[in-house]
Amino acid sequence: MAKKMKDEELKDTVSEEQQAEQKAADTENDQKQENTQNEQGIEEELKKERDKFLRLFAEFENYKKRTSKERVELFKTAGQDIMVAMLPILDDFDRALTELSKKEEGETLTGVTLISNKLKDTLRSKGLGVLEVNEGDAFDAEIHEAVTQIPAPSDDLKGKVIDVIEKGYKLGDRIIRHPKVVVGK
């Protein structure tokens, strides 16, 4: 009987050891699963942060490009107000040259021509350009400003420029004064 009790105690001890080992294995498995879940959560969070960083970086690059483009545009058109103020003076020079050429005043005409050319060359070097419009060109509402419409002298001039009343100018690629024209109807 003593041997039977020893065997039972031994079985109970072995069974308790097995249970303890099983508990330790279960705890270890639980910790592994928990660690795996934590790693997955951390990886997802890292992906989100990386995505945020890339978007922010791309947004900053777009901002830099946009501001540099705006800065270049600002430098190109910085003198626009001055150029617009000078346009009536250019018109006056053209009228003066026309009148002086009619009166045949050689020296005065030469002097005014020199001054006019110098002014035009200086403004041209700063980016001012004349919008070339000739009689017979097709009328374009985005470029031309129609002052009036008159009956066209011929059918081929309908919807086309018949006369240019005032020159148009551009500064760089931007139109600062549209040419004023008469259109045939």
C-alpha positions in Angstrom: 0.0 0.0 0.0 2.8 2.3 0.7 4.1 1.6 -2.8 0.7 2.4 -4.2 0.7 5.7 -2.4 4.2 6.5 -3.6 3.1 5.7 -7.2 0.1 7.9 -6.8 2.1 10.7 -5.3 4.6 10.3 -8.1 1.8 10.4 -10.7 0.4 13.5 -9.0 3.9 15.1 -9.0 4.5 14.2 -12.7 1.0 15.5 -13.5 1.6 18.7 -11.6 4.9 19.1 -13.5 3.2 18.5 -16.8 0.5 21.0 -15.9 3.2 23.5 -14.9 5.1 22.9 -18.2 1.8 23.3 -20.1 1.0 26.5 -18.4 4.5 27.8 -19.1 4.1 26.8 -22.8 0.7 28.5 -23.0 2.1 31.6 -21.4 5.0 31.6 -23.8 2.6 31.2 -26.8 0.4 34.0 -25.5 3.4 36.2 -25.2 4.5 35.3 -28.7 1.1 36.1 -30.1 1.0 39.3 -28.1 4.4 40.3 -29.4 3.4 39.4 -33.0 0.3 41.6 -32.6 2.4 44.4 -31.1 4.9 44.1 -34.0 2.1 44.3 -36.6 0.6 47.3 -34.8 4.0 49.0 -34.8 4.6 48.2 -38.4 1.2 49.6 -39.4 1.9 52.7 -37.4 5.3 53.0 -39.0 3.7 52.7 -42.5 1.2 55.5 -41.6 3.9 57.8 -40.3 6.1 57.1 -43.4 3.1 57.9 -45.6 2.5 61.1 -43.7 6.1 62.0 -44.1 6.2 61.4 -47.8 3.0 63.4 -48.4 4.4 66.3 -46.3 7.7 66.2 -48.2 5.9 66.2 -51.6 3.7 69.0 -50.4 6.7 71.0 -49.4 8.4 70.4 -52.7 5.3 71.6 -54.6 5.3 74.7 -52.4 8.9 75.4 -53.2 8.3 75.0 -56.9 5.2 77.2 -56.8 6.9 80.0 -54.8 9.9 80.0 -57.1 7.7 80.2 -60.1 5.7 83.1 -58.6 9.0 84.8 -57.7 10.2 84.6 -61.3 6.8 85.8 -62.6 7.0 88.7 -60.1 10.4 89.7 -61.3 9.3 89.5 -64.9 6.3 91.8 -64.3 7.7 94.0 -61.5 7.9 97.0 -63.7 4.4 96.5 -65.2 3.0 99.7 -63.6 5.8 101.8 -64.9 5.5 100.2 -68.4 1.8 100.9 -68.5 2.4 104.5 -67.5 5.0 104.8 -70.3 2.6 103.6 -73.0 0.9 107.0 -73.6 4.3 108.5 -74.0 5.2 106.0 -76.7 1.9 106.8 -78.4 2.7 110.6 -78.2 6.1 109.9 -79.8 4.5 108.0 -82.7 2.0 110.9 -83.3 4.8 113.5 -83.1 6.9 111.5 -85.6 3.9 111.3 -88.0 3.2 115.0 -87.8 6.9 116.0 -88.1 7.3 113.8 -91.2 4.4 115.7 -92.8 6.0 119.1 -92.2 9.4 118.1 -93.5 11.3 119.5 -90.5 14.5 117.4 -91.0 16.5 118.2 -87.9 13.6 118.2 -85.5 12.4 114.9 -87.0 15.8 113.4 -86.6 16.1 114.5 -83.0 12.7 113.2 -82.0 13.3 109.9 -83.9 16.6 109.4 -82.0 14.8 110.0 -78.6 11.9 107.8 -79.6 14.2 105.0 -80.7 16.3 105.2 -77.5 13.1 105.0 -75.3 11.7 102.1 -77.3 15.0 100.2 -77.2 15.3 100.7 -73.4 11.7 99.5 -72.8 12.2 96.6 -75.2 15.3 95.5 -73.2 13.1 95.5 -70.1 10.7 93.0 -71.7 8.2 95.3 -73.4 7.0 94.1 -76.8 4.6 95.4 -79.4 1.6 93.1 -80.4 1.7 93.1 -84.1 -1.7 93.6 -85.7 -2.2 94.2 -89.3 -5.2 95.1 -91.4 -6.8 91.9 -92.6 -5.8 89.8 -89.6 -8.6 87.6 -88.1 -10.2 89.2 -85.0 -9.5 87.4 -81.8 -11.4 88.6 -78.7 -8.7 87.4 -76.3 -6.0 89.5 -78.0 -7.9 92.4 -79.6 -10.2 95.0 -78.2 -12.9 95.9 -80.7 -13.7 99.6 -80.5 -16.4 99.5 -83.2 -17.7 97.5 -86.2 -18.1 98.9 -89.6 -19.4 97.4 -92.8 -16.6 95.5 -94.4 -15.3 97.0 -97.7 -15.2 93.4 -99.2 -16.6 90.0 -98.1 -13.1 88.7 -97.3 -12.7 91.3 -94.5 -15.9 90.3 -92.6 -14.9 89.4 -89.0 -11.3 90.7 -89.6 -9.4 93.7 -88.5 -10.0 96.7 -90.8 -8.0 99.4 -88.9 -5.8 99.6 -85.8 -6.6 102.6 -83.7 -4.1 102.0 -80.8 -1.1 99.6 -80.6 -1.1 96.8 -78.1 1.8 95.9 -75.9 2.9 92.9 -73.9 5.4 92.5 -71.0 7.0 89.2 -71.3 4.2 86.8 -72.2 1.5 88.9 -70.5 -0.6 91.4 -72.5 -0.6 94.7 -70.6 -2.6 96.7 -73.2 -4.8 95.1 -75.9 -4.7 96.6 -79.3 -7.8 98.7 -80.1 -9.1 97.7 -83.5 -12.0 98.3 -85.9 -13.7 95.1 -87.1 -15.6 94.5 -90.3 -19.1 93.1 -90.2 
